[in-house]
Amino acid sequence: MKPVTIDLVRHGQTYINRYDRMQGWSDTPLTEKGIADAKKTGHFLAKTHYDRAYSSDTMRAMNTAKLILEANDHPDVELRTTMYFREEFYGYFEGDNPARTWFVIGKPHGFDSYHQIAEEKGFDTTKDMMHAADPFHDAEDATMFWGRIMRGFRQLREENPDGGHILLVSHGTTIRSIIDKFGKDQGFNGLVGPRNGSVSTLRLDDEGVHVLAYNVLPDDPQ
């Protein structure tokens, strides 16, 4: 396949983001700030000619993508949705406060926070620990999560064999997990979560996934 450049965008702020709650496969609307986030990112990317546009199949991602495309100088791109790039599924912990959730999950193992687990043991361990702590075991473990994400990258390869530039709107933990897995050797640090409306850039080719930029906002110094 010819290389595909991916502008990977985190959706705008939602009410659950505003209330500092876990939001995986659950969904809430964009706040006024979230709408502004998406519009600002749209203007930032307005000159980019996208060959394809994708978002996860959640309302917050789809609405962010639509606002970005509305601001684009080439607005005739069809938006496609894919469940493969949803947020990580938090199972029983959906809607809970993240600090409390990760204290409950981590404390029996000697950890006080998500950041501490991720920094010392890695992002995959956070997923496995949450799955184990979920009384229903519905939360995705690392194998479930990466199986889904890699099916998503396979979809992008199959649907874009001639290469090109695509927009993909996804979610915070999904994006930082991708950055950590594929960008660590290039010095990118997923321990700092992507901001709402931020843009990360990937290159997808026959050799794999490569991180070119992470967590860039329209008002960041260039």
JOZICOR-V482178 format. One record per helix or strand. SS is the DSSP state (A for helix, B for strand). FROM is the first residue (numbers start at 1). TO is the last residue. If there is no record, write none. Layout:
ss:SS from:FROM to:TO
ss:SS from:FROM to:TO
//
This chain:
ss:B from:4 to:10
ss:B from:14 to:14
ss:A from:15 to:18
ss:B from:30 to:30
ss:A from:32 to:44
ss:B from:52 to:56
ss:A from:59 to:70
ss:B from:79 to:82
ss:A from:83 to:85
ss:A from:91 to:93
ss:A from:98 to:107
ss:A from:114 to:121
ss:A from:123 to:133
ss:A from:142 to:159
ss:B from:164 to:170
ss:A from:172 to:186
ss:B from:199 to:205
ss:B from:208 to:216
//
